Amino acid sequence: MSDLENLLRMTAVQAEGMRGLGGYAGGMFMAASKVLGEETVSGGGSSAAGQATNKQGDK
């Protein structure tokens, strides 16, 4: 029973560490998603603006 108690105590400590790592990984994914989303929006916006300018110049 003593061995089982020690293993459970260590498992609890490791679970707290895994929770911290999960939060860190989640934060990294959210940051990457925001950066990639901003690049997509700014990239799409600039090409659309360029097309609008070209259409006005054709008139």
CHARMM internal coordinates of N, CA and C (Angstrom, degrees):
IC EDIT
DIST 1 N 1 CA 1.4532
DIST 1 CA 1 C 1.5330
ANGL 1 N 1 CA 1 C 111.22
DIST 1 C 2 N 1.3063
ANGL 1 CA 1 C 2 N 115.99
DIHE 1 N 1 CA 1 C 2 N -33.27
DIST 2 N 2 CA 1.4612
ANGL 1 C 2 N 2 CA 119.96
DIHE 1 CA 1 C 2 N 2 CA 179.40
DIST 2 CA 2 C 1.5331
ANGL 2 N 2 CA 2 C 111.02
DIHE 1 C 2 N 2 CA 2 C -64.34
DIST 2 C 3 N 1.3346
ANGL 2 CA 2 C 3 N 116.03
DIHE 2 N 2 CA 2 C 3 N -42.00
DIST 3 N 3 CA 1.4735
ANGL 2 C 3 N 3 CA 120.19
DIHE 2 CA 2 C 3 N 3 CA 177.94
DIST 3 CA 3 C 1.5201
ANGL 3 N 3 CA 3 C 110.56
DIHE 2 C 3 N 3 CA 3 C -62.12
DIST 3 C 4 N 1.3246
ANGL 3 CA 3 C 4 N 117.18
DIHE 3 N 3 CA 3 C 4 N -43.01
DIST 4 N 4 CA 1.4655
ANGL 3 C 4 N 4 CA 121.17
DIHE 3 CA 3 C 4 N 4 CA 179.50
DIST 4 CA 4 C 1.5295
ANGL 4 N 4 CA 4 C 110.61
DIHE 3 C 4 N 4 CA 4 C -62.25
DIST 4 C 5 N 1.3170
ANGL 4 CA 4 C 5 N 117.08
DIHE 4 N 4 CA 4 C 5 N -41.05
DIST 5 N 5 CA 1.4628
ANGL 4 C 5 N 5 CA 121.01
DIHE 4 CA 4 C 5 N 5 CA 178.72
DIST 5 CA 5 C 1.5216
ANGL 5 N 5 CA 5 C 111.09
DIHE 4 C 5 N 5 CA 5 C -62.96
DIST 5 C 6 N 1.3250
ANGL 5 CA 5 C 6 N 116.48
DIHE 5 N 5 CA 5 C 6 N -43.15
DIST 6 N 6 CA 1.4691
ANGL 5 C 6 N 6 CA 120.27
DIHE 5 CA 5 C 6 N 6 CA 178.18
DIST 6 CA 6 C 1.5267
ANGL 6 N 6 CA 6 C 111.35
DIHE 5 C 6 N 6 CA 6 C -63.96
DIST 6 C 7 N 1.3147
ANGL 6 CA 6 C 7 N 116.76
DIHE 6 N 6 CA 6 C 7 N -41.04
DIST 7 N 7 CA 1.4620
ANGL 6 C 7 N 7 CA 120.13
DIHE 6 CA 6 C 7 N 7 CA 178.62
DIST 7 CA 7 C 1.5285
ANGL 7 N 7 CA 7 C 111.46
DIHE 6 C 7 N 7 CA 7 C -64.88
DIST 7 C 8 N 1.3160
ANGL 7 CA 7 C 8 N 116.99
DIHE 7 N 7 CA 7 C 8 N -40.70
DIST 8 N 8 CA 1.4591
ANGL 7 C 8 N 8 CA 120.20
DIHE 7 CA 7 C 8 N 8 CA 178.26
DIST 8 CA 8 C 1.5205
ANGL 8 N 8 CA 8 C 111.32
DIHE 7 C 8 N 8 CA 8 C -65.89
DIST 8 C 9 N 1.3216
ANGL 8 CA 8 C 9 N 117.39
DIHE 8 N 8 CA 8 C 9 N -38.22
DIST 9 N 9 CA 1.4605
ANGL 8 C 9 N 9 CA 121.02
DIHE 8 CA 8 C 9 N 9 CA 178.21
DIST 9 CA 9 C 1.5296
ANGL 9 N 9 CA 9 C 110.21
DIHE 8 C 9 N 9 CA 9 C -63.81
DIST 9 C 10 N 1.3241
ANGL 9 CA 9 C 10 N 116.21
DIHE 9 N 9 CA 9 C 10 N -44.74
DIST 10 N 10 CA 1.4657
ANGL 9 C 10 N 10 CA 119.75
DIHE 9 CA 9 C 10 N 10 CA 178.41
DIST 10 CA 10 C 1.5263
ANGL 10 N 10 CA 10 C 111.48
DIHE 9 C 10 N 10 CA 10 C -65.70
DIST 10 C 11 N 1.3148
ANGL 10 CA 10 C 11 N 116.92
DIHE 10 N 10 CA 10 C 11 N -37.03
DIST 11 N 11 CA 1.4683
ANGL 10 C 11 N 11 CA 121.03
DIHE 10 CA 10 C 11 N 11 CA 177.85
DIST 11 CA 11 C 1.5271
ANGL 11 N 11 CA 11 C 110.47
DIHE 10 C 11 N 11 CA 11 C -63.20
DIST 11 C 12 N 1.3213
ANGL 11 CA 11 C 12 N 117.13
DIHE 11 N 11 CA 11 C 12 N -39.72
DIST 12 N 12 CA 1.4605
ANGL 11 C 12 N 12 CA 120.75
DIHE 11 CA 11 C 12 N 12 CA 178.05
DIST 12 CA 12 C 1.5292
ANGL 12 N 12 CA 12 C 111.12
DIHE 11 C 12 N 12 CA 12 C -64.14
DIST 12 C 13 N 1.3280
ANGL 12 CA 12 C 13 N 116.92
DIHE 12 N 12 CA 12 C 13 N -41.20
DIST 13 N 13 CA 1.4671
ANGL 12 C 13 N 13 CA 120.77
DIHE 12 CA 12 C 13 N 13 CA 178.20
DIST 13 CA 13 C 1.5175
ANGL 13 N 13 CA 13 C 110.18
DIHE 12 C 13 N 13 CA 13 C -64.53
DIST 13 C 14 N 1.3297
ANGL 13 CA 13 C 14 N 116.28
DIHE 13 N 13 CA 13 C 14 N -43.76
DIST 14 N 14 CA 1.4610
ANGL 13 C 14 N 14 CA 120.07
DIHE 13 CA 13 C 14 N 14 CA -179.76
DIST 14 CA 14 C 1.5305
ANGL 14 N 14 CA 14 C 111.22
DIHE 13 C 14 N 14 CA 14 C -67.10
DIST 14 C 15 N 1.3281
ANGL 14 CA 14 C 15 N 117.58
DIHE 14 N 14 CA 14 C 15 N -34.51
DIST 15 N 15 CA 1.4628
ANGL 14 C 15 N 15 CA 121.00
DIHE 14 CA 14 C 15 N 15 CA 178.60
DIST 15 CA 15 C 1.5257
ANGL 15 N 15 CA 15 C 110.41
DIHE 14 C 15 N 15 CA 15 C -63.92
DIST 15 C 16 N 1.3377
ANGL 15 CA 15 C 16 N 118.09
DIHE 15 N 15 CA 15 C 16 N -38.54
DIST 16 N 16 CA 1.4646
ANGL 15 C 16 N 16 CA 121.02
DIHE 15 CA 15 C 16 N 16 CA 176.42
DIST 16 CA 16 C 1.5271
ANGL 16 N 16 CA 16 C 110.74
DIHE 15 C 16 N 16 CA 16 C -63.43
DIST 16 C 17 N 1.3303
ANGL 16 CA 16 C 17 N 115.97
DIHE 16 N 16 CA 16 C 17 N -40.53
DIST 17 N 17 CA 1.4646
ANGL 16 C 17 N 17 CA 119.71
DIHE 16 CA 16 C 17 N 17 CA 177.25
DIST 17 CA 17 C 1.5180
ANGL 17 N 17 CA 17 C 112.26
DIHE 16 C 17 N 17 CA 17 C -64.53
DIST 17 C 18 N 1.3274
ANGL 17 CA 17 C 18 N 116.36
DIHE 17 N 17 CA 17 C 18 N -41.16
DIST 18 N 18 CA 1.4638
ANGL 17 C 18 N 18 CA 120.38
DIHE 17 CA 17 C 18 N 18 CA 178.58
DIST 18 CA 18 C 1.5257
ANGL 18 N 18 CA 18 C 110.74
DIHE 17 C 18 N 18 CA 18 C -65.59
DIST 18 C 19 N 1.3305
ANGL 18 CA 18 C 19 N 116.66
DIHE 18 N 18 CA 18 C 19 N -34.70
DIST 19 N 19 CA 1.4643
ANGL 18 C 19 N 19 CA 119.95
DIHE 18 CA 18 C 19 N 19 CA 177.41
DIST 19 CA 19 C 1.5287
ANGL 19 N 19 CA 19 C 110.06
DIHE 18 C 19 N 19 CA 19 C -63.32
DIST 19 C 20 N 1.3186
ANGL 19 CA 19 C 20 N 116.15
DIHE 19 N 19 CA 19 C 20 N -42.75
DIST 20 N 20 CA 1.4652
ANGL 19 C 20 N 20 CA 120.27
DIHE 19 CA 19 C 20 N 20 CA 177.86
DIST 20 CA 20 C 1.5154
ANGL 20 N 20 CA 20 C 112.02
DIHE 19 C 20 N 20 CA 20 C -63.04
DIST 20 C 21 N 1.3320
ANGL 20 CA 20 C 21 N 116.32
DIHE 20 N 20 CA 20 C 21 N -42.75
DIST 21 N 21 CA 1.4583
ANGL 20 C 21 N 21 CA 119.81
DIHE 20 CA 20 C 21 N 21 CA 178.10
DIST 21 CA 21 C 1.5231
ANGL 21 N 21 CA 21 C 111.49
DIHE 20 C 21 N 21 CA 21 C -64.36
DIST 21 C 22 N 1.3268
ANGL 21 CA 21 C 22 N 116.69
DIHE 21 N 21 CA 21 C 22 N -37.43
DIST 22 N 22 CA 1.4692
ANGL 21 C 22 N 22 CA 120.64
DIHE 21 CA 21 C 22 N 22 CA 177.99
DIST 22 CA 22 C 1.5148
ANGL 22 N 22 CA 22 C 111.49
DIHE 21 C 22 N 22 CA 22 C -63.61
DIST 22 C 23 N 1.3265
ANGL 22 CA 22 C 23 N 116.78
DIHE 22 N 22 CA 22 C 23 N -40.77
DIST 23 N 23 CA 1.4591
ANGL 22 C 23 N 23 CA 120.49
DIHE 22 CA 22 C 23 N 23 CA 177.14
DIST 23 CA 23 C 1.5167
ANGL 23 N 23 CA 23 C 111.81
DIHE 22 C 23 N 23 CA 23 C -64.65
DIST 23 C 24 N 1.3247
ANGL 23 CA 23 C 24 N 115.96
DIHE 23 N 23 CA 23 C 24 N -40.90
DIST 24 N 24 CA 1.4668
ANGL 23 C 24 N 24 CA 120.56
DIHE 23 CA 23 C 24 N 24 CA 178.75
DIST 24 CA 24 C 1.5256
ANGL 24 N 24 CA 24 C 110.67
DIHE 23 C 24 N 24 CA 24 C -64.38
DIST 24 C 25 N 1.3346
ANGL 24 CA 24 C 25 N 116.81
DIHE 24 N 24 CA 24 C 25 N -45.56
DIST 25 N 25 CA 1.4684
ANGL 24 C 25 N 25 CA 120.60
DIHE 24 CA 24 C 25 N 25 CA 179.60
DIST 25 CA 25 C 1.5267
ANGL 25 N 25 CA 25 C 110.46
DIHE 24 C 25 N 25 CA 25 C -64.66
DIST 25 C 26 N 1.3192
ANGL 25 CA 25 C 26 N 117.72
DIHE 25 N 25 CA 25 C 26 N -40.09
DIST 26 N 26 CA 1.4577
ANGL 25 C 26 N 26 CA 120.75
DIHE 25 CA 25 C 26 N 26 CA 177.63
DIST 26 CA 26 C 1.5155
ANGL 26 N 26 CA 26 C 111.85
DIHE 25 C 26 N 26 CA 26 C -62.37
DIST 26 C 27 N 1.3215
ANGL 26 CA 26 C 27 N 116.48
DIHE 26 N 26 CA 26 C 27 N -41.05
DIST 27 N 27 CA 1.4637
ANGL 26 C 27 N 27 CA 120.61
DIHE 26 CA 26 C 27 N 27 CA 177.03
DIST 27 CA 27 C 1.5169
ANGL 27 N 27 CA 27 C 111.94
DIHE 26 C 27 N 27 CA 27 C -62.81
DIST 27 C 28 N 1.3159
ANGL 27 CA 27 C 28 N 116.61
DIHE 27 N 27 CA 27 C 28 N -40.04
DIST 28 N 28 CA 1.4643
ANGL 27 C 28 N 28 CA 120.30
DIHE 27 CA 27 C 28 N 28 CA 178.36
DIST 28 CA 28 C 1.5274
ANGL 28 N 28 CA 28 C 110.87
DIHE 27 C 28 N 28 CA 28 C -65.05
DIST 28 C 29 N 1.3340
ANGL 28 CA 28 C 29 N 117.12
DIHE 28 N 28 CA 28 C 29 N -41.23
DIST 29 N 29 CA 1.4659
ANGL 28 C 29 N 29 CA 120.15
DIHE 28 CA 28 C 29 N 29 CA 178.32
DIST 29 CA 29 C 1.5243
ANGL 29 N 29 CA 29 C 111.13
DIHE 28 C 29 N 29 CA 29 C -64.36
DIST 29 C 30 N 1.3358
ANGL 29 CA 29 C 30 N 117.27
DIHE 29 N 29 CA 29 C 30 N -41.01
DIST 30 N 30 CA 1.4623
ANGL 29 C 30 N 30 CA 119.88
DIHE 29 CA 29 C 30 N 30 CA 179.95
DIST 30 CA 30 C 1.5260
ANGL 30 N 30 CA 30 C 110.85
DIHE 29 C 30 N 30 CA 30 C -66.68
DIST 30 C 31 N 1.3331
ANGL 30 CA 30 C 31 N 116.99
DIHE 30 N 30 CA 30 C 31 N -39.47
DIST 31 N 31 CA 1.4565
ANGL 30 C 31 N 31 CA 120.01
DIHE 30 CA 30 C 31 N 31 CA 178.73
DIST 31 CA 31 C 1.5309
ANGL 31 N 31 CA 31 C 110.84
DIHE 30 C 31 N 31 CA 31 C -65.78
DIST 31 C 32 N 1.3305
ANGL 31 CA 31 C 32 N 116.39
DIHE 31 N 31 CA 31 C 32 N -42.74
DIST 32 N 32 CA 1.4641
ANGL 31 C 32 N 32 CA 119.75
DIHE 31 CA 31 C 32 N 32 CA 178.84
DIST 32 CA 32 C 1.5213
ANGL 32 N 32 CA 32 C 110.50
DIHE 31 C 32 N 32 CA 32 C -64.54
DIST 32 C 33 N 1.3166
ANGL 32 CA 32 C 33 N 117.10
DIHE 32 N 32 CA 32 C 33 N -39.04
DIST 33 N 33 CA 1.4607
ANGL 32 C 33 N 33 CA 120.76
DIHE 32 CA 32 C 33 N 33 CA 179.08
DIST 33 CA 33 C 1.5186
ANGL 33 N 33 CA 33 C 110.47
DIHE 32 C 33 N 33 CA 33 C -63.91
DIST 33 C 34 N 1.3247
ANGL 33 CA 33 C 34 N 117.23
DIHE 33 N 33 CA 33 C 34 N -40.89
DIST 34 N 34 CA 1.4632
ANGL 33 C 34 N 34 CA 120.39
DIHE 33 CA 33 C 34 N 34 CA 179.71
DIST 34 CA 34 C 1.5216
ANGL 34 N 34 CA 34 C 110.62
DIHE 33 C 34 N 34 CA 34 C -65.82
DIST 34 C 35 N 1.3208
ANGL 34 CA 34 C 35 N 117.25
DIHE 34 N 34 CA 34 C 35 N -44.08
DIST 35 N 35 CA 1.4639
ANGL 34 C 35 N 35 CA 120.89
DIHE 34 CA 34 C 35 N 35 CA -179.41
DIST 35 CA 35 C 1.5259
ANGL 35 N 35 CA 35 C 109.96
DIHE 34 C 35 N 35 CA 35 C -64.07
DIST 35 C 36 N 1.3212
ANGL 35 CA 35 C 36 N 117.16
DIHE 35 N 35 CA 35 C 36 N -46.47
DIST 36 N 36 CA 1.4646
ANGL 35 C 36 N 36 CA 119.68
DIHE 35 CA 35 C 36 N 36 CA -179.46
DIST 36 CA 36 C 1.5184
ANGL 36 N 36 CA 36 C 111.01
DIHE 35 C 36 N 36 CA 36 C -66.34
DIST 36 C 37 N 1.3305
ANGL 36 CA 36 C 37 N 117.68
DIHE 36 N 36 CA 36 C 37 N -35.57
DIST 37 N 37 CA 1.4594
ANGL 36 C 37 N 37 CA 120.86
DIHE 36 CA 36 C 37 N 37 CA 177.78
DIST 37 CA 37 C 1.5150
ANGL 37 N 37 CA 37 C 111.37
DIHE 36 C 37 N 37 CA 37 C -65.76
DIST 37 C 38 N 1.3326
ANGL 37 CA 37 C 38 N 118.09
DIHE 37 N 37 CA 37 C 38 N -40.32
DIST 38 N 38 CA 1.4582
ANGL 37 C 38 N 38 CA 121.41
DIHE 37 CA 37 C 38 N 38 CA 178.89
DIST 38 CA 38 C 1.5199
ANGL 38 N 38 CA 38 C 110.78
DIHE 37 C 38 N 38 CA 38 C -66.88
DIST 38 C 39 N 1.3210
ANGL 38 CA 38 C 39 N 118.45
DIHE 38 N 38 CA 38 C 39 N -38.23
DIST 39 N 39 CA 1.4613
ANGL 38 C 39 N 39 CA 120.72
DIHE 38 CA 38 C 39 N 39 CA 178.42
DIST 39 CA 39 C 1.5187
ANGL 39 N 39 CA 39 C 110.72
DIHE 38 C 39 N 39 CA 39 C -65.20
DIST 39 C 40 N 1.3279
ANGL 39 CA 39 C 40 N 116.56
DIHE 39 N 39 CA 39 C 40 N -39.21
DIST 40 N 40 CA 1.4568
ANGL 39 C 40 N 40 CA 120.49
DIHE 39 CA 39 C 40 N 40 CA -179.72
DIST 40 CA 40 C 1.5222
ANGL 40 N 40 CA 40 C 110.08
DIHE 39 C 40 N 40 CA 40 C -66.50
DIST 40 C 41 N 1.3302
ANGL 40 CA 40 C 41 N 117.16
DIHE 40 N 40 CA 40 C 41 N -44.13
DIST 41 N 41 CA 1.4629
ANGL 40 C 41 N 41 CA 120.63
DIHE 40 CA 40 C 41 N 41 CA -179.14
DIST 41 CA 41 C 1.5159
ANGL 41 N 41 CA 41 C 110.13
DIHE 40 C 41 N 41 CA 41 C -65.96
DIST 41 C 42 N 1.3251
ANGL 41 CA 41 C 42 N 118.08
DIHE 41 N 41 CA 41 C 42 N -46.96
DIST 42 N 42 CA 1.4618
ANGL 41 C 42 N 42 CA 119.89
DIHE 41 CA 41 C 42 N 42 CA -178.40
DIST 42 CA 42 C 1.5269
ANGL 42 N 42 CA 42 C 110.96
DIHE 41 C 42 N 42 CA 42 C -68.64
DIST 42 C 43 N 1.3178
ANGL 42 CA 42 C 43 N 117.00
DIHE 42 N 42 CA 42 C 43 N -35.23
DIST 43 N 43 CA 1.4631
ANGL 42 C 43 N 43 CA 120.14
DIHE 42 CA 42 C 43 N 43 CA 177.67
DIST 43 CA 43 C 1.5126
ANGL 43 N 43 CA 43 C 111.04
DIHE 42 C 43 N 43 CA 43 C -67.40
DIST 43 C 44 N 1.3235
ANGL 43 CA 43 C 44 N 117.41
DIHE 43 N 43 CA 43 C 44 N -42.74
DIST 44 N 44 CA 1.4596
ANGL 43 C 44 N 44 CA 121.39
DIHE 43 CA 43 C 44 N 44 CA 179.17
DIST 44 CA 44 C 1.5105
ANGL 44 N 44 CA 44 C 111.25
DIHE 43 C 44 N 44 CA 44 C -69.42
DIST 44 C 45 N 1.3283
ANGL 44 CA 44 C 45 N 117.39
DIHE 44 N 44 CA 44 C 45 N -36.88
DIST 45 N 45 CA 1.4554
ANGL 44 C 45 N 45 CA 121.40
DIHE 44 CA 44 C 45 N 45 CA -179.35
DIST 45 CA 45 C 1.5155
ANGL 45 N 45 CA 45 C 112.02
DIHE 44 C 45 N 45 CA 45 C -67.60
DIST 45 C 46 N 1.3277
ANGL 45 CA 45 C 46 N 117.54
DIHE 45 N 45 CA 45 C 46 N -39.10
DIST 46 N 46 CA 1.4551
ANGL 45 C 46 N 46 CA 119.66
DIHE 45 CA 45 C 46 N 46 CA -177.41
DIST 46 CA 46 C 1.5206
ANGL 46 N 46 CA 46 C 110.90
DIHE 45 C 46 N 46 CA 46 C -71.98
DIST 46 C 47 N 1.3187
ANGL 46 CA 46 C 47 N 118.02
DIHE 46 N 46 CA 46 C 47 N -36.17
DIST 47 N 47 CA 1.4610
ANGL 46 C 47 N 47 CA 119.22
DIHE 46 CA 46 C 47 N 47 CA 179.34
DIST 47 CA 47 C 1.5197
ANGL 47 N 47 CA 47 C 110.68
DIHE 46 C 47 N 47 CA 47 C -72.16
DIST 47 C 48 N 1.3362
ANGL 47 CA 47 C 48 N 117.27
DIHE 47 N 47 CA 47 C 48 N -35.11
DIST 48 N 48 CA 1.4586
ANGL 47 C 48 N 48 CA 120.25
DIHE 47 CA 47 C 48 N 48 CA 177.49
DIST 48 CA 48 C 1.5205
ANGL 48 N 48 CA 48 C 109.87
DIHE 47 C 48 N 48 CA 48 C -67.33
DIST 48 C 49 N 1.3164
ANGL 48 CA 48 C 49 N 117.40
DIHE 48 N 48 CA 48 C 49 N -39.14
DIST 49 N 49 CA 1.4579
ANGL 48 C 49 N 49 CA 120.75
DIHE 48 CA 48 C 49 N 49 CA 178.80
DIST 49 CA 49 C 1.5193
ANGL 49 N 49 CA 49 C 110.31
DIHE 48 C 49 N 49 CA 49 C -66.41
DIST 49 C 50 N 1.3190
ANGL 49 CA 49 C 50 N 115.97
DIHE 49 N 49 CA 49 C 50 N -38.98
DIST 50 N 50 CA 1.4628
ANGL 49 C 50 N 50 CA 119.86
DIHE 49 CA 49 C 50 N 50 CA 177.67
DIST 50 CA 50 C 1.5219
ANGL 50 N 50 CA 50 C 111.87
DIHE 49 C 50 N 50 CA 50 C -64.30
DIST 50 C 51 N 1.3127
ANGL 50 CA 50 C 51 N 116.94
DIHE 50 N 50 CA 50 C 51 N -37.91
DIST 51 N 51 CA 1.4633
ANGL 50 C 51 N 51 CA 120.36
DIHE 50 CA 50 C 51 N 51 CA 178.30
DIST 51 CA 51 C 1.5177
ANGL 51 N 51 CA 51 C 110.58
DIHE 50 C 51 N 51 CA 51 C -68.06
DIST 51 C 52 N 1.3350
ANGL 51 CA 51 C 52 N 117.40
DIHE 51 N 51 CA 51 C 52 N -39.00
DIST 52 N 52 CA 1.4626
ANGL 51 C 52 N 52 CA 120.56
DIHE 51 CA 51 C 52 N 52 CA 179.06
DIST 52 CA 52 C 1.5225
ANGL 52 N 52 CA 52 C 110.18
DIHE 51 C 52 N 52 CA 52 C -64.63
DIST 52 C 53 N 1.3191
ANGL 52 CA 52 C 53 N 117.12
DIHE 52 N 52 CA 52 C 53 N -39.66
DIST 53 N 53 CA 1.4653
ANGL 52 C 53 N 53 CA 120.90
DIHE 52 CA 52 C 53 N 53 CA 179.13
DIST 53 CA 53 C 1.5201
ANGL 53 N 53 CA 53 C 110.23
DIHE 52 C 53 N 53 CA 53 C -65.06
DIST 53 C 54 N 1.3253
ANGL 53 CA 53 C 54 N 116.72
DIHE 53 N 53 CA 53 C 54 N -41.18
DIST 54 N 54 CA 1.4552
ANGL 53 C 54 N 54 CA 120.61
DIHE 53 CA 53 C 54 N 54 CA 178.73
DIST 54 CA 54 C 1.5211
ANGL 54 N 54 CA 54 C 111.57
DIHE 53 C 54 N 54 CA 54 C -63.67
DIST 54 C 55 N 1.3274
ANGL 54 CA 54 C 55 N 117.37
DIHE 54 N 54 CA 54 C 55 N -39.12
DIST 55 N 55 CA 1.4652
ANGL 54 C 55 N 55 CA 120.61
DIHE 54 CA 54 C 55 N 55 CA 180.00
DIST 55 CA 55 C 1.5211
ANGL 55 N 55 CA 55 C 110.25
DIHE 54 C 55 N 55 CA 55 C -66.97
DIST 55 C 56 N 1.3361
ANGL 55 CA 55 C 56 N 118.31
DIHE 55 N 55 CA 55 C 56 N -38.35
DIST 56 N 56 CA 1.4567
ANGL 55 C 56 N 56 CA 121.09
DIHE 55 CA 55 C 56 N 56 CA 179.02
DIST 56 CA 56 C 1.5311
ANGL 56 N 56 CA 56 C 110.66
DIHE 55 C 56 N 56 CA 56 C -68.39
DIST 56 C 57 N 1.3219
ANGL 56 CA 56 C 57 N 116.48
DIHE 56 N 56 CA 56 C 57 N -35.62
DIST 57 N 57 CA 1.4616
ANGL 56 C 57 N 57 CA 120.78
DIHE 56 CA 56 C 57 N 57 CA 179.78
DIST 57 CA 57 C 1.5221
ANGL 57 N 57 CA 57 C 111.72
DIHE 56 C 57 N 57 CA 57 C -69.64
DIST 57 C 58 N 1.3335
ANGL 57 CA 57 C 58 N 117.58
DIHE 57 N 57 CA 57 C 58 N -26.38
DIST 58 N 58 CA 1.4655
ANGL 57 C 58 N 58 CA 122.19
DIHE 57 CA 57 C 58 N 58 CA -179.55
DIST 58 CA 58 C 1.5201
ANGL 58 N 58 CA 58 C 112.21
DIHE 57 C 58 N 58 CA 58 C -73.82
DIST 58 C 59 N 1.3209
ANGL 58 CA 58 C 59 N 117.26
DIHE 58 N 58 CA 58 C 59 N -22.49
DIST 59 N 59 CA 1.4768
ANGL 58 C 59 N 59 CA 120.86
DIHE 58 CA 58 C 59 N 59 CA -174.62
DIST 59 CA 59 C 1.4699
ANGL 59 N 59 CA 59 C 112.08
DIHE 58 C 59 N 59 CA 59 C -69.26
END
COOR INIT
IC SEED 1 N 1 CA 1 C
IC BUILD
